[in-house]
Amino acid sequence: MRSARSIIGRVSLSCFGNSKSDASSRLHGFSFSTKAKTLKSHQIQPSSFVAGVTIDDVETNSTIADYFAANFPEYKTAVSSSEMSGLSEAKDNEDTEGDLEADEINESPLNIRHLSSYKRTEEGSRMCVRLREYYNLIPGVIYGSDPTQNILSIDQSSKILVKTPWEQIHREMDRFTYHNFESRVYDLTVYEDESDDEGVVHRVVPANVRRHPVLNKIYCCNFLRYFPGKPIKIPLVYINEEESGALKRGGFVVPLNRHISCVVDEGVRIPDAIEVDCTDLKLKDVIRMDRLIFPDGVKASKKARPDKFLVGTVFGRRSDTGDS
């Protein structure tokens, strides 16, 4: 366990001051990720203020306890170890149930997963910072038109302010990567508050996910309404690379487009990716739309013109590829 002097010294160097505002604005070791309902009913962990500090450190070390009392008056040390252990077990059970639920939903006929969120009444940058740092909720907005629901984007009431639990966004990004996360369709259930058990379901696509340029923390996650027939960007994946002599001998594809705008018919499963056939590719070959394999009911949108859309070009040294 780190000594109290080293921890406090590191905090002082990082904060350049003893005020709570300095510490909360510079210490970004916030790792307490539980459900939004649990966050409001339990005490915040000390690691949200100082990275690496546990509840045992505060309870057993009087120097650390005094430091927290002087610099973080909102932190209370009255939570017992038994309560926190119970909270940890509840979190593990929630994570396990969430993984099982995600696997079941991933087998849905339309390949649409679920997310949950809460209506947001907080506005302004300071309140959004507080949501992110203290409650692990990512602010955002639902916007866009949906003719199936008679919703028009020009109507100001069509925009809904929401706050989404960070762990749900992080789970989906871990599963589908950062860029492909914005190519997925979700049924987003928006609850009025913690007492709401039903909520309202919106079919959306994540859009404009913003990250901190240095800390890589998620700052904002908006959602664009989706309906059948609306163009959606689907990632491209390469298949049959072993059937290309150029690629087998060290060649590679320099991609110009990693996604393609597609239209999916109603009732058709939304594909995870569009396959690009690499059979018989040679050095300096240009990969065009004729090598893309579209599933039934999926076609390229008008934005992706067959005579203009390029996937990429095959490059590599001639000695490596063996092409003459």
VOGU-3710 file (C-alpha; in Angstrom, 3 decimals, decimal comma):
1> mrsarsiigr> 0,000/0,000/0,000  1,242/3,458/-0,850  2,348/5,617/2,030  0,177/8,561/2,962  3,054/10,971/2,315  3,543/9,756/-1,278  -0,181/9,903/-2,021  -0,602/13,386/-0,581  2,555/14,576/-2,304  1,261/13,351/-5,638
11> vslscfgnsk> -2,085/15,031/-5,046  -0,398/18,322/-4,176  1,770/18,250/-7,298  -1,209/17,394/-9,497  -3,573/19,957/-8,048  -1,198/22,894/-7,358  -3,507/23,868/-4,551  -5,760/22,628/-1,803  -9,130/23,776/-3,035  -11,772/21,254/-3,961
21> sdassrlhgf> -12,311/22,905/-7,346  -8,641/22,512/-8,286  -8,622/18,857/-7,296  -11,850/17,956/-9,036  -10,775/19,687/-12,257  -7,351/18,037/-12,477  -7,734/14,589/-10,938  -9,437/12,358/-13,485  -9,028/8,963/-11,805  -12,764/8,448/-11,573
31> sfstkaktlk> -13,222/4,670/-11,750  -16,437/4,107/-9,790  -18,798/2,681/-12,431  -22,139/1,402/-11,145  -25,715/1,946/-12,164  -27,076/5,481/-11,937  -29,593/4,457/-9,289  -26,881/2,957/-7,111  -24,667/6,018/-7,451  -27,245/8,297/-5,885
41> shqiqpssfv> -27,980/5,991/-2,956  -24,396/5,243/-1,885  -21,322/7,212/-0,992  -18,798/8,156/-3,652  -15,563/6,226/-3,444  -12,381/8,131/-2,515  -10,777/7,071/-5,810  -13,075/9,578/-7,525  -11,054/12,332/-5,839  -7,579/10,739/-5,604
51> agvtiddvet> -6,641/7,871/-7,887  -5,528/4,767/-6,021  -6,978/5,687/-2,618  -9,384/3,124/-1,173  -11,890/3,295/1,661  -9,546/1,218/3,834  -6,810/3,828/3,339  -9,100/6,602/4,563  -10,415/4,602/7,517  -7,063/3,280/8,728
61> nstiadyfaa> -4,763/6,221/8,020  -5,542/9,376/9,992  -3,294/11,548/7,772  -5,262/10,641/4,648  -8,539/11,076/6,544  -7,516/14,559/7,644  -6,469/15,437/4,097  -9,862/14,355/2,724  -11,694/16,239/5,466  -9,782/19,442/4,664
71> nfpeyktavs> -9,950/19,279/0,859  -13,075/17,232/0,098  -15,728/18,118/2,706  -18,490/16,433/0,704  -16,828/13,061/1,175  -18,139/11,190/4,221  -16,274/8,346/5,871  -19,279/6,899/7,650  -19,835/4,076/5,151  -18,894/0,727/6,643
81> ssemsglsea> -16,829/-1,883/4,885  -19,741/-4,308/4,895  -21,938/-1,895/2,946  -19,256/-1,334/0,342  -18,618/-5,065/-0,005  -22,340/-5,549/-0,570  -22,273/-2,787/-3,171  -19,351/-4,482/-4,920  -21,212/-7,790/-5,021  -24,299/-6,047/-6,406
91> kdnedtegdl> -22,167/-4,416/-9,104  -20,662/-7,790/-10,102  -24,136/-9,298/-10,334  -25,351/-6,366/-12,432  -22,371/-6,662/-14,769  -22,949/-10,413/-15,181  -26,637/-9,919/-15,850  -25,828/-7,088/-18,250  -23,428/-9,282/-20,252  -26,000/-12,089/-20,456
101> eadeinespl> -28,693/-9,661/-21,507  -26,410/-8,142/-24,155  -25,691/-11,593/-25,606  -29,389/-12,420/-25,751  -30,271/-9,119/-27,408  -27,470/-9,551/-29,936  -29,349/-12,595/-31,233  -32,424/-10,495/-32,108  -33,720/-10,898/-35,669  -32,952/-7,294/-36,619
111> nirhlssykr> -29,583/-7,136/-34,798  -30,717/-4,199/-32,646  -29,300/-3,883/-29,156  -30,656/-2,069/-26,110  -29,443/0,932/-24,132  -31,052/2,831/-21,272  -30,872/6,493/-20,358  -32,545/9,143/-18,209  -34,109/12,459/-19,085  -31,748/15,305/-18,300
121> teegsrmcvr> -32,859/18,523/-16,686  -29,317/19,764/-16,019  -28,004/22,259/-18,566  -24,760/24,149/-18,896  -21,127/23,090/-18,906  -20,738/23,059/-15,117  -23,685/20,749/-14,568  -22,495/18,451/-17,357  -19,049/18,268/-15,753  -20,686/17,303/-12,484
131> lreyynlipg> -22,700/14,571/-14,203  -19,559/13,106/-15,735  -17,250/13,376/-12,731  -19,547/12,587/-9,810  -22,357/10,452/-11,234  -20,642/8,783/-14,210  -23,405/9,912/-16,567  -22,649/11,104/-20,094  -24,809/14,032/-21,280  -26,330/14,008/-24,723
141> viygsdptqn> -29,414/14,769/-26,799  -31,819/12,773/-28,977  -32,530/14,603/-32,221  -33,574/14,069/-35,819  -36,774/13,289/-37,697  -38,795/10,062/-37,656  -41,694/9,973/-40,162  -42,991/6,726/-38,644  -43,610/8,584/-35,360  -44,645/11,911/-36,958
151> ilsidqsski> -41,588/13,603/-35,456  -40,004/16,490/-37,353  -36,570/17,873/-36,564  -37,751/21,440/-37,134  -39,945/21,065/-34,063  -37,971/22,157/-31,010  -39,787/19,625/-28,820  -38,291/16,776/-30,875  -34,966/17,292/-29,078  -34,742/15,371/-25,805
161> lvktpweqih> -31,932/15,956/-23,313  -30,641/12,670/-21,894  -27,872/11,347/-19,649  -26,546/7,836/-20,295  -24,605/5,673/-17,814  -20,944/5,605/-18,786  -20,588/1,837/-18,382  -23,210/1,151/-21,055  -21,422/3,284/-23,636  -18,074/1,812/-22,627
171> remdrftyhn> -19,466/-1,738/-22,940  -20,661/-1,135/-26,484  -17,418/0,548/-27,510  -15,429/-2,385/-26,175  -17,574/-4,747/-28,203  -17,722/-2,821/-31,488  -14,774/-0,341/-31,233  -15,090/3,430/-31,192  -15,851/4,029/-34,887  -18,179/1,051/-35,386
181> fesrvydltv> -20,182/2,060/-32,302  -21,679/4,890/-34,338  -22,741/2,364/-36,998  -25,006/0,387/-34,663  -28,757/0,750/-34,224  -30,110/0,737/-30,662  -33,439/0,773/-28,901  -32,775/3,505/-26,345  -35,162/3,403/-23,381  -35,457/6,853/-21,798
191> yedesddegv> -36,745/6,958/-18,213  -38,234/10,074/-16,651  -36,454/9,431/-13,340  -35,377/6,596/-11,070  -38,956/5,775/-10,087  -40,002/5,240/-13,720  -40,171/1,528/-14,581  -41,526/1,733/-18,129  -39,767/4,482/-20,042  -40,098/5,455/-23,697
201> vhrvvpanvr> -38,202/3,555/-26,390  -36,457/5,474/-29,181  -34,760/3,709/-32,094  -31,513/5,612/-32,567  -27,971/5,560/-33,904  -25,150/7,024/-31,740  -23,779/10,214/-33,246  -21,192/12,875/-32,420  -19,453/10,956/-29,661  -16,937/13,470/-28,272
211> rhpvlnkiyc> -13,766/12,631/-26,354  -11,220/14,687/-24,468  -8,229/15,269/-26,795  -5,690/14,287/-24,121  -7,451/12,197/-21,476  -9,556/10,277/-24,046  -12,577/10,532/-21,752  -16,073/10,531/-23,238  -17,583/13,999/-22,923  -20,766/13,715/-24,965
221> cnflryfpgk> -22,835/11,048/-26,723  -25,780/12,152/-28,847  -28,331/9,930/-30,558  -29,857/10,357/-34,022  -33,299/8,854/-34,643  -33,369/5,916/-37,054  -36,156/4,387/-39,120  -36,197/1,743/-41,907  -34,960/3,233/-45,162  -32,744/5,823/-43,487
231> pikiplvyin> -29,110/5,626/-44,724  -26,689/4,214/-42,179  -22,918/3,820/-42,389  -21,833/0,163/-42,159  -18,166/-0,828/-41,744  -16,258/-2,779/-44,376  -14,364/-6,019/-43,685  -12,007/-7,875/-46,028  -12,461/-11,570/-46,834  -10,569/-14,120/-48,979
241> eeesgalkrg> -7,273/-12,311/-48,451  -5,480/-15,653/-48,756  -6,793/-15,889/-52,334  -4,790/-12,810/-53,344  -1,162/-13,361/-54,280  -0,310/-9,708/-53,623  -1,759/-9,719/-50,108  -0,200/-13,101/-49,246  3,275/-11,820/-50,119  3,233/-8,705/-47,944
251> gfvvplnrhi> 0,936/-6,414/-49,883  -1,660/-4,323/-48,131  -4,742/-2,254/-48,862  -4,603/1,489/-48,279  -8,241/2,259/-47,430  -9,950/5,333/-48,764  -13,290/4,430/-47,178  -13,794/2,264/-44,102  -17,601/2,533/-44,160  -20,279/2,623/-46,809
261> scvvdegvri> -23,663/4,301/-46,602  -26,387/1,664/-46,948  -30,166/1,454/-46,890  -31,692/-1,504/-45,054  -35,237/-2,525/-45,933  -37,849/-2,884/-43,208  -37,787/-6,279/-41,498  -34,255/-7,085/-42,750  -31,447/-7,814/-40,301  -28,973/-4,950/-40,092
271> pdaievdctd> -25,553/-6,420/-40,979  -22,572/-5,981/-38,681  -20,351/-5,292/-41,708  -20,251/-5,386/-45,499  -17,761/-7,920/-46,892  -15,140/-6,957/-49,472  -13,966/-9,859/-51,645  -10,171/-9,782/-52,129  -9,930/-12,763/-54,478  -7,227/-12,368/-57,190
281> lklkdvirmd> -6,254/-8,871/-56,133  -2,976/-7,732/-57,657  -0,524/-4,959/-56,975  -1,947/-1,477/-57,683  -5,462/-2,845/-58,154  -8,203/-0,408/-57,179  -11,009/-1,916/-55,110  -14,387/-0,638/-56,220  -18,001/-1,284/-55,307  -18,249/-4,350/-57,546
291> rlifpdgvka> -16,243/-6,320/-54,954  -18,693/-5,546/-52,151  -21,075/-8,327/-51,104  -24,437/-6,904/-49,993  -26,884/-9,156/-48,115  -30,461/-9,473/-49,323  -32,480/-6,384/-48,485  -29,377/-4,195/-48,120  -28,177/-1,851/-50,842  -25,888/1,132/-51,187
301> skkarpdkfl> -27,496/4,514/-50,710  -27,506/7,251/-53,327  -24,508/8,854/-51,650  -22,330/5,850/-52,595  -22,246/6,037/-56,393  -20,863/2,900/-58,082  -18,720/4,931/-60,489  -17,250/7,143/-57,741  -16,989/5,000/-54,597  -13,516/3,587/-53,896
311> vgtvfgrrsd> -12,642/1,184/-51,090  -8,877/1,436/-51,474  -5,775/0,489/-53,469  -3,398/-2,454/-53,104  0,193/-1,407/-52,414  3,428/-3,218/-51,619  6,924/-3,818/-52,949  7,027/-5,661/-56,230  9,670/-8,057/-54,893  7,372/-8,957/-51,983
321> tgds> 4,218/-9,458/-54,011  5,855/-11,368/-56,862  3,729/-9,565/-59,443  5,369/-8,906/-62,764
//
